[in-house]
Structure formats: C-alpha cells, structure tokens
Amino acid sequence: EIADYSVCCLLSGAQFETSYTKGDNKLVVATDSQKNTVYYLAKTLPAEKVMVPEVFATEVAKFMVNKYAHVTSCQVKIITKPWERMKFDNRSHAHSFYREGKETRWTEAVVTKTNPPSNAALTADVTSGFYDLEVLKTTNSSFTDFWRDELATLPDMPDRMLSTKVLCQWKTVSKDLDTIQALPFDAIYNGAKRNTLDAFANDPRAWVHASVQTTLYIMADRILNDFAAVDDVYYALPNIHYFPFDLSKFGLKNLATDAEVYMPIADPSGFITATISRPATKL
C-alpha cells in the first residue's frame, strides 16, 4: 500500500515572540527538524497510524507538543495524493499504481483542400493524445551501466521506484476526410492508454534493459502494432523522483531493501522524449 502525503506543520507558543522581535533563534525548531520528525514517525509508527491521514496528523502534532515544552500548539495539515492500483484482467497489480481520472484527452485536426478553391476533395491530418497520466511502480525498474566519467556520481540502481507523468500523442496524416472520420478514435485512445499502463507495469523488457527509454519505445511500438491508422507516436516521460530518505542518523535502516519512507525530489530530473514512426514504405 502507498500513502503519499504533503505535510504542513505549524508550531505555536508565546515564547516564540523573541524570535520575531529580538532575532533570538534559541527556541526555533528548524524546518529540518520538523521534516526529519515526519519521516522518523512515518518509519517507526505502526502502519495503521501512518496510513490514515487523520491519525498520522494527530500523531505528528502530539509528538511536537510533547517533545518541545515551549510549543503550546501544533497544527498539522496533510494533503493526500491518492494512488489507484492498476488492474489487468480484473486482478490488482502487485506494485504498479496510477492517479485515477487525472489524464486529459485532447485532439487537433487540420483539414485541407486538395484542389483549391474547390471543396470537392478534402484531406485531414489528426493528432490526438493525452497528458498528465501519472504512474508509479515501487519495484521492477532499473538504471545501470550508463555513461561514466569524472563528473558522474549516481550509482547503478538495479532496482528502484519509478514514477512519471505521461504525455502521449499519436498522428494520422493525409487521408481523405471521410476515411479520417470513420477511424475508431475512441478505441485508439483506450488502446494507447491500455498499452501505456501495461508496458509500464508488466512488460519485463521495460526494466530488464534498464532505462525509461526502453519503456517508452515498447509503449509506442505496441500502439503502432495495434492500430494501422496511427503513423507515429510521441512520448514525453519526465522522471518524478522518489528517493529513500536516509534515517541512519537516527539509528534506522531505510535504504536499499529496507526502504519504506521516500522523499520526493522535483528537480533536477530526467526528461525522456522520442517519436517512434513506421518505417518508410519502399516503392
């Protein structure tokens, strides 16, 4: 199970006055300490107290007012970001999730006269797609054997958490208008989304070969194979990083196979894109 929280913690007390009026920081509990407290409690509390945001919020607030005598009140606000477990053949997937109903479907059509100014013959190009399909899997992703030089510090990651916000678009070009309008656009959209999720969650090539680039290619290749009307597929897959938070300073193991508590990192991150097209037809 996954709990994805954004936590805001506010400490109050009359003794904080001097930190505002006299520049005295002796009683200020730094953001770093509060952040570490949240991660520490997420790791050490029983799961039933962590996975329910109302309970976890009260546990964090209780910890703060009990630990710091000069804190008379602690306000904790938690915003949850729910993940839905992926399902295939009506079976819940072991380690892959997506944010339900978040992707946006869009399309763009260009209609052109083939013999202007006559309207007798019209052709159309249609580009469609979706964006903001956010997916995450807790295992079966890797990144190893990449370019090494004196500036490389990232270690090989044979198994990692992987998350991205998928942008996918596909194009059908230069067909007469009647043919274009008869295409199964709903089926193409549903198939593109299905192939995206299935390749991300289930295709072993997407992690055995150790790159998001491979995952992208498999997704696009499957769409092209399933829908002859699609001429090319473009993907943009930004890395949304979740790194295990190092709790070793507090005597807790939370790295490698012990990782349970993760910290999101917005930047810097990779941004992987490609357009996969059919081979040119030989005349």
Salt bridges, closest charged atoms under 4 A:
GLU1 OE2 - ARG85 NH2 3.47
ASP4 OD2 - ARG99 NH2 3.09
ASP24 OD1 - LYS26 NZ 3.73
ASP32 OD1 - LYS35 NZ 3.29
GLU59 OE2 - LYS49 NZ 3.39
GLU59 OE1 - LYS62 NZ 3.44
GLU103 OE2 - LYS193 NZ 2.87
GLU134 OE1 - ARG99 NE 3.03
ASP156 OD1 - ARG148 NH2 2.99
ASP186 OD1 - ARG105 NH2 2.94
ASP198 OD2 - ARG222 NH2 2.45
ASP203 OD2 - ARG205 NH2 2.65
ASP203 OD2 - ARG222 NH1 3.70
ASP231 OD2 - LYS175 NZ 3.98
GLU260 OE1 - LYS43 NZ 2.83
